[in-house]
Amino acid sequence: MTDLMQVTAEQIALMYKARWQVEVFFRWIKQHLNIPTLFGTTENAVYGQLFGA
């Protein structure tokens, strides 16, 4: 994201903030649902694994 020259510094900061929220969400899933790794990368694969847990 940092090599985007047409984007302002504030927009880059918001992008990183949004990405950090995703990282925090997946860390919570791994800790509380006892899922060490996610097997799929698609939305349906993640939902299926979460439902199974």
mmCIF entry with sequence, helices, sheets and N, C-alpha, C, O atoms, coordinates in Angstrom:
data_MODEL
# 
_entry.id   MODEL 
# 
_entity.id                         1 
_entity.type                       polymer 
_entity.pdbx_number_of_molecules   1 
# 
_entity_poly.entity_id                      1 
_entity_poly.type                           'polypeptide(L)' 
_entity_poly.nstd_linkage                   no 
_entity_poly.nstd_monomer                   no 
_entity_poly.pdbx_seq_one_letter_code       MTDLMQVTAEQIALMYKARWQVEVFFRWIKQHLNIPTLFGTTENAVYGQLFGA 
_entity_poly.pdbx_seq_one_letter_code_can   MTDLMQVTAEQIALMYKARWQVEVFFRWIKQHLNIPTLFGTTENAVYGQLFGA 
_entity_poly.pdbx_strand_id                 A 
# 
loop_
_entity_poly_seq.entity_id 
_entity_poly_seq.num 
_entity_poly_seq.mon_id 
_entity_poly_seq.hetero 
1 1  MET n 
1 2  THR n 
1 3  ASP n 
1 4  LEU n 
1 5  MET n 
1 6  GLN n 
1 7  VAL n 
1 8  THR n 
1 9  ALA n 
1 10 GLU n 
1 11 GLN n 
1 12 ILE n 
1 13 ALA n 
1 14 LEU n 
1 15 MET n 
1 16 TYR n 
1 17 LYS n 
1 18 ALA n 
1 19 ARG n 
1 20 TRP n 
1 21 GLN n 
1 22 VAL n 
1 23 GLU n 
1 24 VAL n 
1 25 PHE n 
1 26 PHE n 
1 27 ARG n 
1 28 TRP n 
1 29 ILE n 
1 30 LYS n 
1 31 GLN n 
1 32 HIS n 
1 33 LEU n 
1 34 ASN n 
1 35 ILE n 
1 36 PRO n 
1 37 THR n 
1 38 LEU n 
1 39 PHE n 
1 40 GLY n 
1 41 THR n 
1 42 THR n 
1 43 GLU n 
1 44 ASN n 
1 45 ALA n 
1 46 VAL n 
1 47 TYR n 
1 48 GLY n 
1 49 GLN n 
1 50 LEU n 
1 51 PHE n 
1 52 GLY n 
1 53 ALA n 
# 
_struct_asym.id          A 
_struct_asym.entity_id   1 
# 
loop_
_struct_conf.conf_type_id 
_struct_conf.id 
_struct_conf.pdbx_PDB_helix_id 
_struct_conf.beg_label_comp_id 
_struct_conf.beg_label_asym_id 
_struct_conf.beg_label_seq_id 
_struct_conf.pdbx_beg_PDB_ins_code 
_struct_conf.end_label_comp_id 
_struct_conf.end_label_asym_id 
_struct_conf.end_label_seq_id 
_struct_conf.pdbx_end_PDB_ins_code 
_struct_conf.beg_auth_comp_id 
_struct_conf.beg_auth_asym_id 
_struct_conf.beg_auth_seq_id 
_struct_conf.end_auth_comp_id 
_struct_conf.end_auth_asym_id 
_struct_conf.end_auth_seq_id 
_struct_conf.pdbx_PDB_helix_class 
_struct_conf.details 
_struct_conf.pdbx_PDB_helix_length 
HELX_P HELX_P1 AA1 ALA A 9  ? HIS A 32 ? ALA A 9  HIS A 32 1 ? 24 
HELX_P HELX_P2 AA2 GLU A 43 ? GLY A 52 ? GLU A 43 GLY A 52 1 ? 10 
# 
_struct_conf_type.id          HELX_P 
_struct_conf_type.criteria    ? 
_struct_conf_type.reference   ? 
# 
loop_
_atom_site.group_PDB 
_atom_site.id 
_atom_site.type_symbol 
_atom_site.label_atom_id 
_atom_site.label_alt_id 
_atom_site.label_comp_id 
_atom_site.label_asym_id 
_atom_site.label_entity_id 
_atom_site.label_seq_id 
_atom_site.pdbx_PDB_ins_code 
_atom_site.Cartn_x 
_atom_site.Cartn_y 
_atom_site.Cartn_z 
_atom_site.occupancy 
_atom_site.B_iso_or_equiv 
_atom_site.pdbx_formal_charge 
_atom_site.auth_seq_id 
_atom_site.auth_comp_id 
_atom_site.auth_asym_id 
_atom_site.auth_atom_id 
_atom_site.pdbx_PDB_model_num 
ATOM 1   N N  . MET A 1 1  ? 0.809   -1.188  0.000  1.00 0.00 ? 1  MET A N  1 
ATOM 2   C CA . MET A 1 1  ? 0.000   0.000   0.000  1.00 0.00 ? 1  MET A CA 1 
ATOM 3   C C  . MET A 1 1  ? 0.855   1.256   0.000  1.00 0.00 ? 1  MET A C  1 
ATOM 4   O O  . MET A 1 1  ? 0.414   2.305   -0.470 1.00 0.00 ? 1  MET A O  1 
ATOM 5   N N  . THR A 1 2  ? 2.040   1.165   0.507  1.00 0.00 ? 2  THR A N  1 
ATOM 6   C CA . THR A 1 2  ? 2.837   2.378   0.660  1.00 0.00 ? 2  THR A CA 1 
ATOM 7   C C  . THR A 1 2  ? 3.453   2.857   -0.644 1.00 0.00 ? 2  THR A C  1 
ATOM 8   O O  . THR A 1 2  ? 3.979   3.968   -0.701 1.00 0.00 ? 2  THR A O  1 
ATOM 9   N N  . ASP A 1 3  ? 3.400   2.035   -1.701 1.00 0.00 ? 3  ASP A N  1 
ATOM 10  C CA . ASP A 1 3  ? 3.967   2.485   -2.966 1.00 0.00 ? 3  ASP A CA 1 
ATOM 11  C C  . ASP A 1 3  ? 2.915   3.137   -3.871 1.00 0.00 ? 3  ASP A C  1 
ATOM 12  O O  . ASP A 1 3  ? 3.193   3.402   -5.040 1.00 0.00 ? 3  ASP A O  1 
ATOM 13  N N  . LEU A 1 4  ? 1.738   3.392   -3.358 1.00 0.00 ? 4  LEU A N  1 
ATOM 14  C CA . LEU A 1 4  ? 0.693   4.086   -4.108 1.00 0.00 ? 4  LEU A CA 1 
ATOM 15  C C  . LEU A 1 4  ? 0.932   5.592   -3.994 1.00 0.00 ? 4  LEU A C  1 
ATOM 16  O O  . LEU A 1 4  ? 0.680   6.191   -2.948 1.00 0.00 ? 4  LEU A O  1 
ATOM 17  N N  . MET A 1 5  ? 1.408   6.185   -5.058 1.00 0.00 ? 5  MET A N  1 
ATOM 18  C CA . MET A 1 5  ? 1.768   7.601   -5.010 1.00 0.00 ? 5  MET A CA 1 
ATOM 19  C C  . MET A 1 5  ? 0.567   8.536   -5.122 1.00 0.00 ? 5  MET A C  1 
ATOM 20  O O  . MET A 1 5  ? 0.653   9.699   -4.727 1.00 0.00 ? 5  MET A O  1 
ATOM 21  N N  . GLN A 1 6  ? -0.551  8.044   -5.653 1.00 0.00 ? 6  GLN A N  1 
ATOM 22  C CA . GLN A 1 6  ? -1.721  8.902   -5.836 1.00 0.00 ? 6  GLN A CA 1 
ATOM 23  C C  . GLN A 1 6  ? -2.618  8.932   -4.599 1.00 0.00 ? 6  GLN A C  1 
ATOM 24  O O  . GLN A 1 6  ? -3.658  9.590   -4.600 1.00 0.00 ? 6  GLN A O  1 
ATOM 25  N N  . VAL A 1 7  ? -2.215  8.218   -3.542 1.00 0.00 ? 7  VAL A N  1 
ATOM 26  C CA . VAL A 1 7  ? -3.009  8.134   -2.320 1.00 0.00 ? 7  VAL A CA 1 
ATOM 27  C C  . VAL A 1 7  ? -2.349  8.985   -1.242 1.00 0.00 ? 7  VAL A C  1 
ATOM 28  O O  . VAL A 1 7  ? -1.126  8.999   -1.102 1.00 0.00 ? 7  VAL A O  1 
ATOM 29  N N  . THR A 1 8  ? -3.184  9.696   -0.481 1.00 0.00 ? 8  THR A N  1 
ATOM 30  C CA . THR A 1 8  ? -2.645  10.548  0.579  1.00 0.00 ? 8  THR A CA 1 
ATOM 31  C C  . THR A 1 8  ? -2.186  9.709   1.768  1.00 0.00 ? 8  THR A C  1 
ATOM 32  O O  . THR A 1 8  ? -2.544  8.538   1.895  1.00 0.00 ? 8  THR A O  1 
ATOM 33  N N  . ALA A 1 9  ? -1.398  10.320  2.623  1.00 0.00 ? 9  ALA A N  1 
ATOM 34  C CA . ALA A 1 9  ? -0.894  9.637   3.818  1.00 0.00 ? 9  ALA A CA 1 
ATOM 35  C C  . ALA A 1 9  ? -2.045  9.250   4.743  1.00 0.00 ? 9  ALA A C  1 
ATOM 36  O O  . ALA A 1 9  ? -2.002  8.195   5.376  1.00 0.00 ? 9  ALA A O  1 
ATOM 37  N N  . GLU A 1 10 ? -3.062  10.088  4.826  1.00 0.00 ? 10 GLU A N  1 
ATOM 38  C CA . GLU A 1 10 ? -4.214  9.778   5.675  1.00 0.00 ? 10 GLU A CA 1 
ATOM 39  C C  . GLU A 1 10 ? -4.964  8.552   5.162  1.00 0.00 ? 10 GLU A C  1 
ATOM 40  O O  . GLU A 1 10 ? -5.419  7.726   5.952  1.00 0.00 ? 10 GLU A O  1 
ATOM 41  N N  . GLN A 1 11 ? -5.095  8.433   3.842  1.00 0.00 ? 11 GLN A N  1 
ATOM 42  C CA . GLN A 1 11 ? -5.775  7.279   3.260  1.00 0.00 ? 11 GLN A CA 1 
ATOM 43  C C  . GLN A 1 11 ? -4.972  5.998   3.496  1.00 0.00 ? 11 GLN A C  1 
ATOM 44  O O  . GLN A 1 11 ? -5.550  4.946   3.768  1.00 0.00 ? 11 GLN A O  1 
ATOM 45  N N  . ILE A 1 12 ? -3.655  6.085   3.394  1.00 0.00 ? 12 ILE A N  1 
ATOM 46  C CA . ILE A 1 12 ? -2.810  4.920   3.662  1.00 0.00 ? 12 ILE A CA 1 
ATOM 47  C C  . ILE A 1 12 ? -2.946  4.508   5.120  1.00 0.00 ? 12 ILE A C  1 
ATOM 48  O O  . ILE A 1 12 ? -3.018  3.317   5.423  1.00 0.00 ? 12 ILE A O  1 
ATOM 49  N N  . ALA A 1 13 ? -2.982  5.479   6.022  1.00 0.00 ? 13 ALA A N  1 
ATOM 50  C CA . ALA A 1 13 ? -3.156  5.168   7.442  1.00 0.00 ? 13 ALA A CA 1 
ATOM 51  C C  . ALA A 1 13 ? -4.486  4.474   7.680  1.00 0.00 ? 13 ALA A C  1 
ATOM 52  O O  . ALA A 1 13 ? -4.555  3.543   8.483  1.00 0.00 ? 13 ALA A O  1 
ATOM 53  N N  . LEU A 1 14 ? -5.539  4.903   7.007  1.00 0.00 ? 14 LEU A N  1 
ATOM 54  C CA . LEU A 1 14 ? -6.847  4.248   7.143  1.00 0.00 ? 14 LEU A CA 1 
ATOM 55  C C  . LEU A 1 14 ? -6.827  2.832   6.583  1.00 0.00 ? 14 LEU A C  1 
ATOM 56  O O  . LEU A 1 14 ? -7.475  1.940   7.130  1.00 0.00 ? 14 LEU A O  1 
ATOM 57  N N  . MET A 1 15 ? -6.089  2.619   5.499  1.00 0.00 ? 15 MET A N  1 
ATOM 58  C CA . MET A 1 15 ? -5.971  1.267   4.932  1.00 0.00 ? 15 MET A CA 1 
ATOM 59  C C  . MET A 1 15 ? -5.280  0.328   5.915  1.00 0.00 ? 15 MET A C  1 
ATOM 60  O O  . MET A 1 15 ? -5.723  -0.802  6.120  1.00 0.00 ? 15 MET A O  1 
ATOM 61  N N  . TYR A 1 16 ? -4.189  0.803   6.524  1.00 0.00 ? 16 TYR A N  1 
ATOM 62  C CA . TYR A 1 16 ? -3.476  -0.017  7.502  1.00 0.00 ? 16 TYR A CA 1 
ATOM 63  C C  . TYR A 1 16 ? -4.334  -0.285  8.731  1.00 0.00 ? 16 TYR A C  1 
ATOM 64  O O  . TYR A 1 16 ? -4.295  -1.378  9.296  1.00 0.00 ? 16 TYR A O  1 
ATOM 65  N N  . LYS A 1 17 ? -5.105  0.712   9.141  1.00 0.00 ? 17 LYS A N  1 
ATOM 66  C CA . LYS A 1 17 ? -5.986  0.541   10.294 1.00 0.00 ? 17 LYS A CA 1 
ATOM 67  C C  . LYS A 1 17 ? -7.040  -0.522  9.998  1.00 0.00 ? 17 LYS A C  1 
ATOM 68  O O  . LYS A 1 17 ? -7.333  -1.354  10.857 1.00 0.00 ? 17 LYS A O  1 
ATOM 69  N N  . ALA A 1 18 ? -7.612  -0.505  8.798  1.00 0.00 ? 18 ALA A N  1 
ATOM 70  C CA . ALA A 1 18 ? -8.598  -1.510  8.417  1.00 0.00 ? 18 ALA A CA 1 
ATOM 71  C C  . ALA A 1 18 ? -7.958  -2.891  8.350  1.00 0.00 ? 18 ALA A C  1 
ATOM 72  O O  . ALA A 1 18 ? -8.553  -3.874  8.790  1.00 0.00 ? 18 ALA A O  1 
ATOM 73  N N  . ARG A 1 19 ? -6.759  -2.968  7.804  1.00 0.00 ? 19 ARG A N  1 
ATOM 74  C CA . ARG A 1 19 ? -6.077  -4.259  7.719  1.00 0.00 ? 19 ARG A CA 1 
ATOM 75  C C  . ARG A 1 19 ? -5.769  -4.792  9.115  1.00 0.00 ? 19 ARG A C  1 
ATOM 76  O O  . ARG A 1 19 ? -5.876  -5.994  9.357  1.00 0.00 ? 19 ARG A O  1 
ATOM 77  N N  . TRP A 1 20 ? -5.390  -3.911  10.031 1.00 0.00 ? 20 TRP A N  1 
ATOM 78  C CA . TRP A 1 20 ? -5.102  -4.348  11.387 1.00 0.00 ? 20 TRP A CA 1 
ATOM 79  C C  . TRP A 1 20 ? -6.346  -4.943  12.044 1.00 0.00 ? 20 TRP A C  1 
ATOM 80  O O  . TRP A 1 20 ? -6.241  -5.911  12.798 1.00 0.00 ? 20 TRP A O  1 
ATOM 81  N N  . GLN A 1 21 ? -7.513  -4.383  11.772 1.00 0.00 ? 21 GLN A N  1 
ATOM 82  C CA . GLN A 1 21 ? -8.752  -4.929  12.333 1.00 0.00 ? 21 GLN A CA 1 
ATOM 83  C C  . GLN A 1 21 ? -9.006  -6.344  11.828 1.00 0.00 ? 21 GLN A C  1 
ATOM 84  O O  . GLN A 1 21 ? -9.493  -7.190  12.579 1.00 0.00 ? 21 GLN A O  1 
ATOM 85  N N  . VAL A 1 22 ? -8.685  -6.608  10.575 1.00 0.00 ? 22 VAL A N  1 
ATOM 86  C CA . VAL A 1 22 ? -8.828  -7.953  10.020 1.00 0.00 ? 22 VAL A CA 1 
ATOM 87  C C  . VAL A 1 22 ? -7.876  -8.906  10.728 1.00 0.00 ? 22 VAL A C  1 
ATOM 88  O O  . VAL A 1 22 ? -8.256  -10.026 11.068 1.00 0.00 ? 22 VAL A O  1 
ATOM 89  N N  . GLU A 1 23 ? -6.637  -8.467  10.952 1.00 0.00 ? 23 GLU A N  1 
ATOM 90  C CA . GLU A 1 23 ? -5.654  -9.308  11.637 1.00 0.00 ? 23 GLU A CA 1 
ATOM 91  C C  . GLU A 1 23 ? -6.104  -9.622  13.062 1.00 0.00 ? 23 GLU A C  1 
ATOM 92  O O  . GLU A 1 23 ? -5.958  -10.754 13.524 1.00 0.00 ? 23 GLU A O  1 
ATOM 93  N N  . VAL A 1 24 ? -6.645  -8.636  13.751 1.00 0.00 ? 24 VAL A N  1 
ATOM 94  C CA . VAL A 1 24 ? -7.130  -8.845  15.119 1.00 0.00 ? 24 VAL A CA 1 
ATOM 95  C C  . VAL A 1 24 ? -8.294  -9.842  15.119 1.00 0.00 ? 24 VAL A C  1 
ATOM 96  O O  . VAL A 1 24 ? -8.376  -10.696 16.002 1.00 0.00 ? 24 VAL A O  1 
ATOM 97  N N  . PHE A 1 25 ? -9.183  -9.740  14.144 1.00 0.00 ? 25 PHE A N  1 
ATOM 98  C CA . PHE A 1 25 ? -10.322 -10.651 14.030 1.00 0.00 ? 25 PHE A CA 1 
ATOM 99  C C  . PHE A 1 25 ? -9.853  -12.089 13.846 1.00 0.00 ? 25 PHE A C  1 
ATOM 100 O O  . PHE A 1 25 ? -10.352 -12.991 14.520 1.00 0.00 ? 25 PHE A O  1 
ATOM 101 N N  . PHE A 1 26 ? -8.901  -12.315 12.944 1.00 0.00 ? 26 PHE A N  1 
ATOM 102 C CA . PHE A 1 26 ? -8.424  -13.674 12.718 1.00 0.00 ? 26 PHE A CA 1 
ATOM 103 C C  . PHE A 1 26 ? -7.634  -14.198 13.915 1.00 0.00 ? 26 PHE A C  1 
ATOM 104 O O  . PHE A 1 26 ? -7.683  -15.393 14.205 1.00 0.00 ? 26 PHE A O  1 
ATOM 105 N N  . ARG A 1 27 ? -6.913  -13.332 14.607 1.00 0.00 ? 27 ARG A N  1 
ATOM 106 C CA . ARG A 1 27 ? -6.224  -13.775 15.824 1.00 0.00 ? 27 ARG A CA 1 
ATOM 107 C C  . ARG A 1 27 ? -7.235  -14.228 16.868 1.00 0.00 ? 27 ARG A C  1 
ATOM 108 O O  . ARG A 1 27 ? -7.013  -15.232 17.544 1.00 0.00 ? 27 ARG A O  1 
ATOM 109 N N  . TRP A 1 28 ? -8.353  -13.498 17.012 1.00 0.00 ? 28 TRP A N  1 
ATOM 110 C CA . TRP A 1 28 ? -9.398  -13.874 17.959 1.00 0.00 ? 28 TRP A CA 1 
ATOM 111 C C  . TRP A 1 28 ? -9.996  -15.229 17.580 1.00 0.00 ? 28 TRP A C  1 
ATOM 112 O O  . TRP A 1 28 ? -10.216 -16.078 18.443 1.00 0.00 ? 28 TRP A O  1 
ATOM 113 N N  . ILE A 1 29 ? -10.259 -15.429 16.282 1.00 0.00 ? 29 ILE A N  1 
ATOM 114 C CA . ILE A 1 29 ? -10.811 -16.704 15.820 1.00 0.00 ? 29 ILE A CA 1 
ATOM 115 C C  . ILE A 1 29 ? -9.865  -17.846 16.181 1.00 0.00 ? 29 ILE A C  1 
ATOM 116 O O  . ILE A 1 29 ? -10.301 -18.866 16.715 1.00 0.00 ? 29 ILE A O  1 
ATOM 117 N N  . LYS A 1 30 ? -8.596  -17.684 15.899 1.00 0.00 ? 30 LYS A N  1 
ATOM 118 C CA . LYS A 1 30 ? -7.627  -18.746 16.154 1.00 0.00 ? 30 LYS A CA 1 
ATOM 119 C C  . LYS A 1 30 ? -7.500  -19.051 17.643 1.00 0.00 ? 30 LYS A C  1 
ATOM 120 O O  . LYS A 1 30 ? -7.324  -20.209 18.019 1.00 0.00 ? 30 LYS A O  1 
ATOM 121 N N  . GLN A 1 31 ? -7.586  -18.043 18.484 1.00 0.00 ? 31 GLN A N  1 
ATOM 122 C CA . GLN A 1 31 ? -7.426  -18.252 19.917 1.00 0.00 ? 31 GLN A CA 1 
ATOM 123 C C  . GLN A 1 31 ? -8.675  -18.838 20.564 1.00 0.00 ? 31 GLN A C  1 
ATOM 124 O O  . GLN A 1 31 ? -8.570  -19.745 21.389 1.00 0.00 ? 31 GLN A O  1 
ATOM 125 N N  . HIS A 1 32 ? -9.847  -18.340 20.206 1.00 0.00 ? 32 HIS A N  1 
ATOM 126 C CA . HIS A 1 32 ? -11.062 -18.716 20.912 1.00 0.00 ? 32 HIS A CA 1 
ATOM 127 C C  . HIS A 1 32 ? -11.793 -19.901 20.296 1.00 0.00 ? 32 HIS A C  1 
ATOM 128 O O  . HIS A 1 32 ? -12.536 -20.586 21.000 1.00 0.00 ? 32 HIS A O  1 
ATOM 129 N N  . LEU A 1 33 ? -11.612 -20.158 19.038 1.00 0.00 ? 33 LEU A N  1 
ATOM 130 C CA . LEU A 1 33 ? -12.300 -21.282 18.402 1.00 0.00 ? 33 LEU A CA 1 
ATOM 131 C C  . LEU A 1 33 ? -11.371 -22.467 18.179 1.00 0.00 ? 33 LEU A C  1 
ATOM 132 O O  . LEU A 1 33 ? -11.765 -23.460 17.567 1.00 0.00 ? 33 LEU A O  1 
ATOM 133 N N  . ASN A 1 34 ? -10.152 -22.372 18.666 1.00 0.00 ? 34 ASN A N  1 
ATOM 134 C CA . ASN A 1 34 ? -9.170  -23.454 18.569 1.00 0.00 ? 34 ASN A CA 1 
ATOM 135 C C  . ASN A 1 34 ? -8.953  -23.890 17.122 1.00 0.00 ? 34 ASN A C  1 
ATOM 136 O O  . ASN A 1 34 ? -8.977  -25.079 16.807 1.00 0.00 ? 34 ASN A O  1 
ATOM 137 N N  . ILE A 1 35 ? -8.742  -22.912 16.255 1.00 0.00 ? 35 ILE A N  1 
ATOM 138 C CA . ILE A 1 35 ? -8.425  -23.158 14.852 1.00 0.00 ? 35 ILE A CA 1 
ATOM 139 C C  . ILE A 1 35 ? -7.011  -22.648 14.611 1.00 0.00 ? 35 ILE A C  1 
ATOM 140 O O  . ILE A 1 35 ? -6.816  -21.441 14.462 1.00 0.00 ? 35 ILE A O  1 
ATOM 141 N N  . PRO A 1 36 ? -6.017  -23.535 14.570 1.00 0.00 ? 36 PRO A N  1 
ATOM 142 C CA . PRO A 1 36 ? -4.640  -23.050 14.414 1.00 0.00 ? 36 PRO A CA 1 
ATOM 143 C C  . PRO A 1 36 ? -4.362  -22.454 13.032 1.00 0.00 ? 36 PRO A C  1 
ATOM 144 O O  . PRO A 1 36 ? -3.635  -21.467 12.918 1.00 0.00 ? 36 PRO A O  1 
ATOM 145 N N  . THR A 1 37 ? -4.933  -23.046 11.986 1.00 0.00 ? 37 THR A N  1 
ATOM 146 C CA . THR A 1 37 ? -4.753  -22.515 10.633 1.00 0.00 ? 37 THR A CA 1 
ATOM 147 C C  . THR A 1 37 ? -6.060  -22.629 9.878  1.00 0.00 ? 37 THR A C  1 
ATOM 148 O O  . THR A 1 37 ? -6.874  -23.515 10.139 1.00 0.00 ? 37 THR A O  1 
ATOM 149 N N  . LEU A 1 38 ? -6.245  -21.732 8.954  1.00 0.00 ? 38 LEU A N  1 
ATOM 150 C CA . LEU A 1 38 ? -7.404  -21.805 8.071  1.00 0.00 ? 38 LEU A CA 1 
ATOM 151 C C  . LEU A 1 38 ? -6.993  -22.558 6.820  1.00 0.00 ? 38 LEU A C  1 
ATOM 152 O O  . LEU A 1 38 ? -5.977  -22.237 6.204  1.00 0.00 ? 38 LEU A O  1 
ATOM 153 N N  . PHE A 1 39 ? -7.777  -23.559 6.440  1.00 0.00 ? 39 PHE A N  1 
ATOM 154 C CA . PHE A 1 39 ? -7.396  -24.417 5.324  1.00 0.00 ? 39 PHE A CA 1 
ATOM 155 C C  . PHE A 1 39 ? -7.712  -23.802 3.966  1.00 0.00 ? 39 PHE A C  1 
ATOM 156 O O  . PHE A 1 39 ? -7.013  -24.075 2.990  1.00 0.00 ? 39 PHE A O  1 
ATOM 157 N N  . GLY A 1 40 ? -8.747  -22.981 3.888  1.00 0.00 ? 40 GLY A N  1 
ATOM 158 C CA . GLY A 1 40 ? -9.122  -22.379 2.618  1.00 0.00 ? 40 GLY A CA 1 
ATOM 159 C C  . GLY A 1 40 ? -8.942  -20.884 2.644  1.00 0.00 ? 40 GLY A C  1 
ATOM 160 O O  . GLY A 1 40 ? -8.782  -20.280 3.704  1.00 0.00 ? 40 GLY A O  1 
ATOM 161 N N  . THR A 1 41 ? -8.968  -20.293 1.466  1.00 0.00 ? 41 THR A N  1 
ATOM 162 C CA . THR A 1 41 ? -8.825  -18.844 1.379  1.00 0.00 ? 41 THR A CA 1 
ATOM 163 C C  . THR A 1 41 ? -10.086 -18.163 0.873  1.00 0.00 ? 41 THR A C  1 
ATOM 164 O O  . THR A 1 41 ? -10.189 -16.937 0.919  1.00 0.00 ? 41 THR A O  1 
ATOM 165 N N  . THR A 1 42 ? -11.046 -18.943 0.390  1.00 0.00 ? 42 THR A N  1 
ATOM 166 C CA . THR A 1 42 ? -12.273 -18.339 -0.099 1.00 0.00 ? 42 THR A CA 1 
ATOM 167 C C  . THR A 1 42 ? -13.214 -18.080 1.070  1.00 0.00 ? 42 THR A C  1 
ATOM 168 O O  . THR A 1 42 ? -13.051 -18.643 2.153  1.00 0.00 ? 42 THR A O  1 
ATOM 169 N N  . GLU A 1 43 ? -14.179 -17.238 0.840  1.00 0.00 ? 43 GLU A N  1 
ATOM 170 C CA . GLU A 1 43 ? -15.145 -16.900 1.880  1.00 0.00 ? 43 GLU A CA 1 
ATOM 171 C C  . GLU A 1 43 ? -15.909 -18.142 2.341  1.00 0.00 ? 43 GLU A C  1 
ATOM 172 O O  . GLU A 1 43 ? -16.110 -18.338 3.540  1.00 0.00 ? 43 GLU A O  1 
ATOM 173 N N  . ASN A 1 44 ? -16.331 -18.972 1.404  1.00 0.00 ? 44 ASN A N  1 
ATOM 174 C CA . ASN A 1 44 ? -17.076 -20.179 1.760  1.00 0.00 ? 44 ASN A CA 1 
ATOM 175 C C  . ASN A 1 44 ? -16.217 -21.160 2.557  1.00 0.00 ? 44 ASN A C  1 
ATOM 176 O O  . ASN A 1 44 ? -16.715 -21.809 3.477  1.00 0.00 ? 44 ASN A O  1 
ATOM 177 N N  . ALA A 1 45 ? -14.952 -21.273 2.219  1.00 0.00 ? 45 ALA A N  1 
ATOM 178 C CA . ALA A 1 45 ? -14.065 -22.175 2.956  1.00 0.00 ? 45 ALA A CA 1 
ATOM 179 C C  . ALA A 1 45 ? -13.893 -21.714 4.401  1.00 0.00 ? 45 ALA A C  1 
ATOM 180 O O  . ALA A 1 45 ? -13.899 -22.532 5.321  1.00 0.00 ? 45 ALA A O  1 
ATOM 181 N N  . VAL A 1 46 ? -13.743 -20.423 4.596  1.00 0.00 ? 46 VAL A N  1 
ATOM 182 C CA . VAL A 1 46 ? -13.582 -19.892 5.955  1.00 0.00 ? 46 VAL A CA 1 
ATOM 183 C C  . VAL A 1 46 ? -14.871 -20.091 6.735  1.00 0.00 ? 46 VAL A C  1 
ATOM 184 O O  . VAL A 1 46 ? -14.828 -20.519 7.888  1.00 0.00 ? 46 VAL A O  1 
ATOM 185 N N  . TYR A 1 47 ? -16.023 -19.790 6.132  1.00 0.00 ? 47 TYR A N  1 
ATOM 186 C CA . TYR A 1 47 ? -17.294 -19.993 6.817  1.00 0.00 ? 47 TYR A CA 1 
ATOM 187 C C  . TYR A 1 47 ? -17.493 -21.467 7.158  1.00 0.00 ? 47 TYR A C  1 
ATOM 188 O O  . TYR A 1 47 ? -17.967 -21.780 8.250  1.00 0.00 ? 47 TYR A O  1 
ATOM 189 N N  . GLY A 1 48 ? -17.150 -22.357 6.271  1.00 0.00 ? 48 GLY A N  1 
ATOM 190 C CA . GLY A 1 48 ? -17.300 -23.781 6.533  1.00 0.00 ? 48 GLY A CA 1 
ATOM 191 C C  . GLY A 1 48 ? -16.446 -24.241 7.687  1.00 0.00 ? 48 GLY A C  1 
ATOM 192 O O  . GLY A 1 48 ? -16.901 -25.021 8.523  1.00 0.00 ? 48 GLY A O  1 
ATOM 193 N N  . GLN A 1 49 ? -15.217 -23.772 7.748  1.00 0.00 ? 49 GLN A N  1 
ATOM 194 C CA . GLN A 1 49 ? -14.339 -24.162 8.836  1.00 0.00 ? 49 GLN A CA 1 
ATOM 195 C C  . GLN A 1 49 ? -14.803 -23.562 10.165 1.00 0.00 ? 49 GLN A C  1 
ATOM 196 O O  . GLN A 1 49 ? -14.722 -24.216 11.205 1.00 0.00 ? 49 GLN A O  1 
ATOM 197 N N  . LEU A 1 50 ? -15.285 -22.327 10.130 1.00 0.00 ? 50 LEU A N  1 
ATOM 198 C CA . LEU A 1 50 ? -15.803 -21.710 11.357 1.00 0.00 ? 50 LEU A CA 1 
ATOM 199 C C  . LEU A 1 50 ? -17.044 -22.440 11.827 1.00 0.00 ? 50 LEU A C  1 
ATOM 200 O O  . LEU A 1 50 ? -17.214 -22.661 13.026 1.00 0.00 ? 50 LEU A O  1 
ATOM 201 N N  . PHE A 1 51 ? -17.904 -22.812 10.916 1.00 0.00 ? 51 PHE A N  1 
ATOM 202 C CA . PHE A 1 51 ? -19.125 -23.542 11.288 1.00 0.00 ? 51 PHE A CA 1 
ATOM 203 C C  . PHE A 1 51 ? -18.768 -24.896 11.886 1.00 0.00 ? 51 PHE A C  1 
ATOM 204 O O  . PHE A 1 51 ? -19.390 -25.332 12.855 1.00 0.00 ? 51 PHE A O  1 
ATOM 205 N N  . GLY A 1 52 ? -17.777 -25.557 11.316 1.00 0.00 ? 52 GLY A N  1 
ATOM 206 C CA . GLY A 1 52 ? -17.347 -26.843 11.830 1.00 0.00 ? 52 GLY A CA 1 
ATOM 207 C C  . GLY A 1 52 ? -16.701 -26.763 13.209 1.00 0.00 ? 52 GLY A C  1 
ATOM 208 O O  . GLY A 1 52 ? -16.773 -27.709 13.993 1.00 0.00 ? 52 GLY A O  1 
ATOM 209 N N  . ALA A 1 53 ? -16.078 -25.642 13.494 1.00 0.00 ? 53 ALA A N  1 
ATOM 210 C CA . ALA A 1 53 ? -15.426 -25.478 14.804 1.00 0.00 ? 53 ALA A CA 1 
ATOM 211 C C  . ALA A 1 53 ? -16.466 -25.229 15.859 1.00 0.00 ? 53 ALA A C  1 
ATOM 212 O O  . ALA A 1 53 ? -16.129 -25.064 17.032 1.00 0.00 ? 53 ALA A O  1 
# 
